[in-house]
Amino acid sequence: MGLDLAIKNGIIVDGSGGPRYRADIGIQDGKIVEVGRIRNSATEVIDAEGKVVAPGFIDGHTHMDAQVAWDPLGSCSCWHGVTSVVMGNCGFALAPCRPEQQEWLARCLEAVEDIPVEAMMAGINWTWETFPQYLDNVEKLPKAINYGAFLGHSALRMYTMGDRALTETANEDDLKHMGDSVSEALGAGALGLSTSRASTHVTPDGSPIASRIADWSEIDYLVDVMAQQNRGIFQIGPDVSSGEAHKTFLNRLQKIAVDSGRPVMFGTLSTRQGADPFPWQSQMQYLDDTADAGGRGPHRCRDRGGHGRGSAPRPAGRYRLHGCRRRRLEEPPRCGREDEEARERPAGADSCREPRHPRQHGGGPQTPDAVDRLCRRNGKCSRER
């Protein structure tokens, strides 16, 4: 039987943890049907000599909730071998959302993740209100990669409590409504619930996002909804404002992990920002202690520092709107020598670096042409701030 595709002479890294090996891969009807030395004919043959052949990577922490509406490729994730991404992390999400809250949620994403609100308002066709409706919308969009999503706690609080979500703890009615929404989202395919306690996560006016107003008993209640159904991951952005705050956060999180039995996902962050920061070595020990106590779930870490090129304490301030155009006011020099030095630094060396600025901040590099691209596609201009 002939194959649709044969990938030959590649170095296989199959994701099992076993050693790499040299082999061919045969594909028929979109599925791998043969691995080894393939002698069958194939309609298409790819020579992978000198290249690694591996399953697609899963990026478990993205904020592509809006980008999926206008970018069918899922760039730049797809350029790096990512074939599946998880959206809605840290409590930030675009659903559930009442019509009058659309721009507010977009502005919150801009404040933290530096996604231009003009791009979101111009590029998103807001056809949903509930989380299941949002997933239905994503399902219909053209996509080159796979998408999964958490139900965002901040969006859920705003949807349930309105403006009270930014100043008040939830009452019994609020908790019941939010719990029902968690159940509804899980039934529709949500990967779980996400929230944040990070001091860097703020609203456009600099006040804490809605999830940070919630007390821990509210989080206990919502995670217990997942525990009762025995499904869903709990993802949370940690409080690293100081070493003491970080340790207090981790101790409370350990209780949730052990009591609920649900997988917990959070970032293992090595930082020198804040007072007396909690070292990564102690965080690794914390993970072992939590597992020994019965908690489970993945943690996320990187072996090098994450520095978004062009980011600043308030990255959005580096751009000015001119009608439909967003122009970069200053372009950091691209230096091949800097990149080479970064590659040569030992893994873990970045954890000893001092912060470039005393103020903590989140977010990453912007795409300065996003508004231009969307305006051309939609034939309209987004509003100026």
N, C-alpha and C positions, 0 to 999 in steps of 0.2 A: 504494500500500500504506500503510495507516495505521500510525502509530508507537505504541508502548506509552507512551512518555514524550517530551515536548519541553520542553527548558529554553531559554527565549527571553530575548533582550535582555541577556544576561550579558556580562561582560568576561572573555574567555578567557585564562588563563595556563596554557599546556599543558605546561610542564615541559621544553621543548626548549631553553630559553635565548633563544628569539626574543622579540620584543616582544609585549606583550599586544594583543588585538584584540577587537572587539565581534562576536558571532555567536550563533547558536542551535545547540543540540545535539539531535540526534534519536537516540533509543535504542529498539532492538528486540531482544527476547529477551535482555536483559541486556547488550547490546553497543552501542557507539556506531556508528551506521551512516551518520550524516550530520552535517556541520558546515558552517554557512553561514547563509543566509536560508531557513528552513524554511517551506514552504507546505503540506506534507502535514498531514492531520489527525492528532491524537494522542489516545489514551484519557485521558491526564493531561497537563496543561500547567502548568509552573511559570514564573512571571514572575520573572526574576533581575535586573530593572532595578536598576542601581546596585551590583550585587554581583559579586564575582569567582567564576568557575567554574573549578575546577582539579582535577587528579587528586588522589587521596588522598595524604597525606604518609606517608613511611616513617620511623618512629622506630627508628633503628639501635641504640639503647642503652636498654634497659629491664630491669627486674627483676620482670616480671609472671609469673614461673614459678609462683608460688603463687596470685596473684590470679585467674588464668585459671580456677581451680577453682571460684570462687564469684561471679565478676563477668562475666556473659555480655556486657555492653556493652563491657568494656575501658575503663572510665572511669578517669581523666578524659582519656585520650588521644583517645578518639573525639570528645570535645567540641571538640577543636581541629583537626579535619580529618584526624587520623591514621587510616589504614585498615589499616596493616600495622606490626607491631612485631617486634623481635628480642629474645628473652629469653636468659638464661644468660650474661650478660656478666661479665667480670672473674673468671672461674673459679667464680662462685657459681651453683649449679644444684641442682635437687632430684633429679637422676638423673645417673649411676647411684647407687643408694642401697640398702643392705641394711636390712632391717626395723629392726634395732637402732640404725641411724644416723639414722633419720628426725628425731627431735627435735634431734639435734646439728646437722644441716644447717639445720633451721629456726632454731635459736638463732644460728647463724652469720649467716644472713640478717638476723635481728633486730639483731645486734651492729653490722652495717655499714649496712644499708639501713633499719633502724628499722621493719621490718614485724613487728608483734607476733607472737610465737611462739604465743600462745594462739589468735590468729586462724588461723594456719596449721594448727595441730594440730586445731582444731575444724572448719575449712572444707575440708580436703583429704581426699579419699578415696584413700589410698595403695594403689593397685592395681598398682604397678610396682616393678621392681628395676633393670632395665637401661634404657639410654637409648632404644632402640627401643620398649620398652614404655611409656615416658613419652610419647613422641610419639603412640603409639596412643591413649593416654588423652586427650591434648589434642585429637586428631582427633575423638573422640566427644563432647566437651563442646559445649554450645551457645555460639556465638561470633558477635559482630557485626562483628569485625575479623579480619584474618589474623595468624597467629602463625608465627614461625620461631624456631629455638633453636640456640645454640652448645652444644657439649659442654663442661661446666665442668671445668677442670683440678683445682680443689680437691676437687670431688665425686669425680672420677675417681681421684685419689690416695687418698682415704679409702676408696673402694670396693675398690681394689686392695691397699692396704698396711695398712689399719686404722689403729690409733693410731700406728704407725710413721710415717705420713704427716706427722705434726705435729712430728717430731723428726729424721727421717733422710732422706738422699738415696736415690734409687731404685737398686736393684741390677739386674742384667741380667734376671732373671726378672720383676721389677716392670715394667721398661721394655717387655718383650715383651708382657705382659698389657695394659698401658696402650695400646701401639701397636695391638694387636688390637681393643681397645675403640674406639679412634679410627676404625679401618677400619669396624667394625660400625656406628658412629654415622653415618659419612658415607654408608654404604649405605642407612641408614634415612631419611636426609633431613636430617641435621645441617648447619647452615650452615658449620660449621667448629669450631675449638677456641678457647676463651677461657682466659685466665690473668690473674694480677695480680702485680706487684712493688710495689704501693703500700703504703707504711708505714701508711696509714690503715686498711688491710684487716686486721682482727684477729679472733680467735676471741672467744667470750664472756668468757674469762678474760684477754683482752688480749694473748695471744701471737700470733705471726704465723699467718695462715691457711696451709693446707697447700701451696698453690701457691708461696708465698714461701720454703718450705723447699727446694723443688726447685732444683738448680743449672741453669745455662744449658745444659749438655750434655743434660739431660733435655728441655728445651724444644726444643733442636735436633732431637732424636730424634723427638719427636711431630710437629713441623711437617714434618719430612722424610717422615713417613708420608703426610701430605696431599700433599706435593710429588710423591711417587711415583705417586699416583693422579690428580694434576693437578686437584684440586678442594679446596675448603674455604678459608675466610678465617681468618686468625689474628688474634684480638682480644686486646688486653692493656691492663691498667691500669698507667699509668706510675708510676715512683718519682720523686716531686717533693719528697722530704724535704729536699733541699738542691740548690742549683744544680749542684754537682759531681756529686752522685748522679744528677741528672736527665740531665746530659750523658753520664755513663758508661752509663746505661740506654739512651739514644738511640743511642749508638755501637754497643752490642751488638745492639740491635734492627735497626739498619741492616744488620748482617752477616746476620742471619736473613732479612731481606727480600730481599737480593741473592742469597744462596746458595740459598734455597728457591724463589724466584720466585713464592711465594704472596702474595696481597694481604694487607697488614697494616693493621689498624685500631686506632687508639689516640686518646686525647684530647690535643688541643693545649691545654695548660692555662697560663693566665697567672695567676701567684700571687705574693704577697709573703710567703707563709709559708715557713719554712725559712731556712737560711743562704744568702745570696747567690743568690737564685732566678734561674733561667734565663729570660730575657725571651722574650716571644712572638715578637718580631721574629727572634730567632736561631732559634727553632723553625721559623718559616716558611722560613728559609734552609736549615735541615736537611732539610726536605721536598723542596726543589728539588735539594739535593745527593744525596739518596737516589734520587730519580727519575733523575737523571743517571747514577747508578751502576748502574741497572737494577732498582731496587726499585719496587714499585707497591702501590697500595692507598689507601683513603680515610683521612683524618684527620677527627676531629670537633672542632669548636670552636663557640663562641657569641660573638656580638658584644656581649653584656652579661654581667655577673656573674651567677652562679647562686646565689641565696640562698633557701633553703627557709624560708618563713614559719613561725616557731615552732621552728626547729631550734636546738639548743644543742650544746655540746661533747659531751654525752651526752644526746641528745634523749629517749631512752626514760625517763630519770630524771624527766621532767616529768609523768609519768602514774602514777597509783596504781590498783591493782586493788581493787575492792570486790565480792567474789563474782564475778559475771559481768560487772560493769560496770567500764569504764575511764574515769576522769573526768580531764579536763584541770585541772591545778592552777592554771595561770595562762594566760590568753588574751592574746596580744599585741594591742594596740589596732590596729584597722584604720583607717588614716588615708588618706583619699582624696588628701590633699596629698602624702603620701609616694609614692603610686602615680603621681601626676601628675609629680612631680619625677623619678622614675625614667624615665618615658617621654621627658622632655625632655633627659635627659643624652645627650651625644654617644656614638655607638657607640664602644666601646673605652675609655670613660672609667673604667669599673669596674676595668680592669686596673691602675690607679694607686692604688686604694684599699688602705688598710692592713687586715689581718685584724682581725675583731672580737675574736678570742681567740687567744692564742699557740699553743694546741694545735690541731693539724690534726685534722680529723674528716671522715668521710663521712656518707652518709645524707641523708635528706630529711624532709619533714613527714609525720607519721603521720596516719592516719584514726582519730580517737579513738572513733568508734562502730563500728569494725570488729568488735570482739568481741561487742558487743550484737547486731548484725545477724546474725552467724553463730550465736550461741547461740539466738536466736529461731527461726532457720530450722531448726536441727538439733535443737532441743528439749533441749539439754544444755549444761552449763557446762564451760568449760575449766579446767584445773587452775591454782591460784595458784602463783606462785613463792615 
